[in-house]
Amino acid sequence: MNAIDIIGTGLGKQDLTQKHLDLIRACDVLVGGDRHLKWFDDLGKQKIPIKGPIAKVVEAIREKIGRNRIVVLASGDPLFYGIGSTLIHYFDKVQLNIHSNISSVSAAFAAIKEPWHDAAVISLHGQKEIETLSFSKLSTENKIAFLTSPEMNPGVIAEVFIKAGIYDFSVCVLENLGAGDQERISWFDNMDLVRQQTFQEPNIVILLKRSLQKSPAVSRETYIGMEDSLFKHSKGLITKSEIRCVTLSKLKFIKKDHVLWDIGSGSGSVGIEASFLIPWGLVYAVEKHPGRISDLVHNIKNFNCSNVKVVNSEFPDGIEDLKTPDRIFIGGGGKNMAKILESCCEKMMPSGRIVVNTVLLQTIATTLACFEKHGFLTEVVQIQVSRSKAMPYGDRLEAINPVWIISGAKQG
């Protein structure tokens, strides 16, 4: 029985080697899409177009395979989301000869002169929606390539990333790769511009983390306990660096995919640094004051925190829209502290942790009473920090307000 030769066509007929062309001329039956078959109209071969259900194409090949030499033409590389990946499920591998070629993704990264061994590649062919993708995990990638379709096009991709609140990628749309004068490569820093445009088919979308492009505006070293001055904040409303370090240690992020509620987020300093510790997780930065949202959004963008979502509401309003938390930090509550704590204790996952920072004696009593009611194991730490301050002939220590850090661990 003759073997089936599955030949990758790369980006076009110009990528076929002499070996490929010799196999095509020597075959009896040519299988492929209409575009590929038209390249070889002059050879007068029997043709099986790849249309409709793949089972019918397979049946047509089976009818011919016994007495004919068959060549299947595949776009790009046959085993890279191609027809070759499908045919190996219908035929014994000894019946198949795979002839590799340039894939569209390798060609796309070559066109923008970017290595792609560390890229995440996602095919949207045949998909009806991309809402099911794990964007919290995608946000930790440095490079992502999307194989698009007319339905799942660059605009749809941009729409979903905007909804997911992922800000820190530059977008490259590559249209008609390998088509000479029709080839077009476009870069966008604003995903909303991608959403507003129409692109020629076929196209590929590549997303690159902006920090890879060595732009000083977005490439910044991050660490736990960053200086307060690195965060935009109003009237000193920020959890101070030293307090932040202890607070994060008490939250005990033991998994990379924890969900954190940062209630009374303010500048977002705790939630932002927490996001470094849970790159596959999610931080909800809940802040009720509209005037503080601009600072919060600025800091999120400045530190490329794509797994931090801003929630502008007065907690617990909208609590039903949030994923169930593993960890909760309460840095502000005011007169509604009892109501906030009650909601948090009820919603917390088993074995979860709540950490409350306060400078008010009354809040200590309220928090301990609520934790005791719900059976939380409790710990209280009081921290007094003093920072050195320069004087004309030396340094003195200047005290910062003492803070109580109350930790509650849910049993389960």
N, C-alpha and C positions, 0 to 999 in steps of 0.2 A: 504493500500500500504506500502511495506517495505521501510524503510529509507535507504539511501546510506551512508555507513561508509567510510569516507575519512581519511586514516591513514597515518600520517607522519612517515617516516622510519628513520629519523635522518641521521646519517652518514653511517648507514649500518644495517644489520639484527640484530646485537648485541644490537642496541638501541631500538628494539621493546620490549614492556612490555608484561607481561603475558596476560593482558587484550587484547592487540592488537592481540596476537597470537591466543587467543580463538575466537575472531571475525573472523579472517582469516580462521581458521579451520571450523567454523560454516557456512561460506558463501557458496553460490552456484556459484557465478561468481566473478572472480578476474580480476581487471583492473589495468594495470600498464605498465611501460617500460619493455623491454625485460630483463634487468638485475634484476629487482624486481620479475618478474614472474618466472624466473629460480630458485629463492630461494625456491619456493613452488611447483616445478614439481611433487614431490612425493605425493602431496595431490590430484592430479587428478581433479582439478577444471576446470570449463569452463573458458576460458581466452579471454579477450579483450585487445589486445596490444595497447598502446598509440603510434600511428604512423600516419603520414600524417595530413590532415586537422582535426582540433579538432571537427568540425561539424559532421564528420563521427563517431568519438568515441562517441559523445553525442547521436547520432541516435542509435548506437548499445546498449548503456546503456538504452535508453528509451524502446527499444524492450524487454529488459529483466526485467525491474524494477517491473512490475506488479506481477510476480509470483516467483521472485528470490530475495535472499538476496545478495546484491552486496557490495563488498569492493573495494575501489580504493586506490592503494598504491602511495604515493607521496614522492618525494625526500625531505629530510630535514623536514621543517614545511609546512603543506599544504597551509597555507594562506600567506606564505612569498615568493612571486614571484613563487608560486607553482600551481599545477593543481586545488587545492581547490579554488584559487582566480578566476579561469576561470569557474569552474562548478557552482559557486553561481550566475553567470549571465544566466545560462541555466535552473536551477531548483529552485523551491521555497525553501526557507531556511528551512522550516519545513521538507523537504524531506532529509535534509543533517545532518549528525552527523560528526563533525570535531574533530579529535583526534590529538592534537598538539604533537610536538616532537622537538628535537634540530634542529635549523636552521644551515646551513653551516656557516653563518656569526657569529652567537653566538659561534659556535665551533672554528672558526678561532681566534676570539678575546680571547677566553679561552686559546687557544694553545699558544698565545704570552703573556698571563697574563696581558691583557689591558682592562679596562672598555670600554663599547661601547654604553652607553646610550646617549652619545653626538656625535656619529659618523653619518656621511652622508653615506647612502647606495645607490648604483647605480647598477641596473641590465643592463648588455649589451646583454642579451639573445635576439636573434632575430633582433638586430640592425646591420646595415651595415656600419655605421660610427659613430664616437663620436665627430666629429668636432663641432656639434651643441651644445655641453654642454657649460654652462656658466663658463668658467675657471676663470673669474675674481671673481665669487662668490665662486667657489670651492677653490680658493686660500686662502680664509678667514677661511676655515674649519681647525680644528686641526686633525681630523681623517676621512678618507674616505675609504670605502670598495667597491670594484668592483666585482660583480658577472660576471665572464668572460664566453666566449664561444670559440670554436676553431678559429673562425674568429676574434672575438674581444678579443685577448689574451694579456698577460702582455706586450709583445713587442709593440703592437699597442698603449696601454695606455701610455707607456714610450715615444713613438714617439710624441704623441700629447702634453704631458706635456713639452717635450723638446722644441717643436715648440712654445708653449705658453710662454716659458721663465720662468717656475715655478721651482725654484731651491731648495726650503726649505722643502722638504719631504724626509724621508727615506722610502724605498719600501720593503715590505715583500711579498713574493710569497709563498703561501701554496699549495702544490701539494698533491693530493690523501689523503685528511684529513680522518682519521679514518680507513685507510687501512693498519695499522700495519707497517711492514717493508718497505712498499712502500711509506709511508708518508714522506714528505720532506718539511722543512721550511727554506727559504733562505732570507737573508737580504742584501739590497744594498743601499749604500749612493750615488752611481752614477747611474742615470737612463739610461745612455748610455750602461751600462753593462746589464741591463734588456733587452734593445732593441736588443742586440747581441745574446741572448740565446734563446733556445727552452725549453719549460716546458711541463711536462706531464699533461694530462687531467684526471680528472677535476682539476681546480685550482681556487684560490681566491687571489685577490691582495688587500693588505691593505697599505695605505699611512699614515704615522704619521709625524706631524710637528716635525722637529728636535728640536725645543725649548722645546718640551715635554720631551725629553730625558735628560734634564738637562746637556747638554754639554756646558761648558763655552765658547767654540769657537763660538757657534751659538745662545746661549741664552743671550739676551742683553735687558736691559730696554730701552725703547724708549719714547721720549717726544718731544714736540715742543721746538725748540731753543736749541738743543743739542750742547755741546761744539764743536768748530771747530776741535779740536784735535781728535775727534772720527771719522772724515772723512779722508780718504786718499786723498790728493790733492797736486797739484804741484804749486810751486812758489806763494803760497798764493791765488791761484785762487779759492776762495770759498766765497759764500755769508755769511757774518759774522752772528753769532748767533743772535744778537739783531736785525739786519736788516731782517733776515729770519723770525723772529716772526711777525714783522709788515707787511712784504710782504704777509705772509700767511693770516693774518687778512684782508688785502685788497682784496685778491682773493675770500673771502667770500664763502667758501665751505658749502652750505646749504643743499646739498644732498649727500648721501653716495656713489652715483654711477656716479659722475661727471667724465668727460673725460678732462684731463689736458695735454696741450702741454707745455713742459719745454724746451724752445729753448735757445741754448747756455748753455747746462746743466752743463758742466764742471765736478765738482765732484759729481753733482746730489743732493746736500744737500737740495735744495728747493723741488725738485720733490720727493725725498725720504720721507721727513717729510710730504709733501702733501699726499703721499700714505697712511699714517696713518689715515688721515681724510676722505679719500674716499676708504674704504676697498673693496667696491663692484664696484668701478670705475676702471679707467685705466690712467696711466701716461706714456706719450711718452717722454723719455729723449733724445732730439735731440742734438747731438754734432758732429761738423764737423771735429775736430782734432783727427786723429787716436791715437795720443800719449796720449790723455786723456781718451780714452775708457777703458783702463785697470783699472784706478782709479775708474771710474764710475761703472764698473761691480763689482769690489771688494766691493764697498760700498753697492751696491744693495744686494749682497749675504750676506754681514756682518750683514745687518739689516733685512734679510729675507723678502725682498720686492718683492713678487711674482706678484704684479700688476703694476710693472714698466718695460717698454720695452725700450731697447736701440735702437736708430736709428742713425747710423753713416752716416750722409749725410749733405750737405750744404743746409740748408733751403732756399727756399721752394722746393728743389728737393725732390721728393718722397712724396709730400704732399697728392697726390691722394690715397696713401695707408693707410693714417691715418684716424681713426674715427673722425667725426666732433666734435670739442671741445666745452665744456661749459666754460672752463677757459683756459687762456694762460698766461704763465709767460715768459718774455723775459729778460734774464740776460746777454745776449751778442749778439751783432749784427754787430758791426764794421761799415765798409763802406757800407754794404748792408742793413742798418737799414730801409731805406725808402721802399725798396722792401719787406723786411720781414714784416713790419707793414701793408703794403697794402694787402698782402696775408692773414694775420691774420684777418684783419677787414672784408674781404670778406667771409672768411670761418666760422667765429664765429657764433654760434647758437644765435637766438634771446634771449635777456636778459642775454647774456653771459658777461664775464668780461675779460679784458686784463690788466695785470700789467707789467710795464716796470721799471726796476731798472737801473740807469745810474749814472756815475760820470762826464759825458761830457755835457757841456752846449748846444752844438749843437744838441745832441740827444733829449733834452727837446723840442726844437723848432720843430724838425722833427716829434716827437711823437704827440705833441699837434695839429700840422697842419693836420696830418693824422686822428686823432680822430675827429677833427672838420669836416673834409670832409665827414666822414661816419656817422656823427650825434651821436657820443658817448658822454655821459655825463662824464665830466673829473674832476679829483681831483689830485692835486700835493702836496706831502709831502716831506719836506727836513729833513733828520735825521743826526744829528751829535752825534756820540757816543764816549765817552772817557772811558777807562778802567784803573782801578787802577794798578799801577806797583810799586813793592817793591823798596825802597831805603835803604841805610845803617841805617837811623834813623827814618824811617816812610814810607809813601806811597805817590806817586804822580799820577796824571792822565795823561794818554797818549792817544792822540786823534787818532781816525781812520778816514780815508778820508770821508768827507760828501757824502751822497748818496741821490739822488732824486728818489722818488717812485711815478710813474705816473700811475693812475688808470683810465681806460676807461670802461664805462658800455654801452653796446649796447641796443638800445631801441627796444621793440617788445613784 
